[in-house]
Amino acid sequence: MRSAPGEERRRRAEESAFRGGLVGIGLVALATLALAAAGALIALIVALAF
């Protein structure tokens, strides 16, 4: 039994929104990790320099 076209479209929109949210969360996590790595690197350089 097939669902109505509107129902199908709504479900697909929800799935794409969910996937977009996951991608956004992943990007934020990557940016946070990159900032943390850069901070650690700077701290290491400063510690070695002085």
BELJONOR-V817768 format. One line per field, one symbol per residue. phi: phi as a letter, one per 30 degrees, with the letter a starting at -180 (. if undefined). psi: psi as a letter, one per 20 degrees, with the letter a starting at -180 (. if undefined). burial: + if it has 9 or more other C-alpha atoms within 8 Angstrom, else -. Layout:
# BELJONOR-V817768
phi: ???
psi: ???
burial: ???
This chain:
# BELJONOR-V817768
phi: .dddeddddddddddddddddddddddddddddddddddddddddddddc
psi: pqrqhgggggghggghggghgggggggggggggggggggggggggghhh.
burial: -------+------------------------------------------
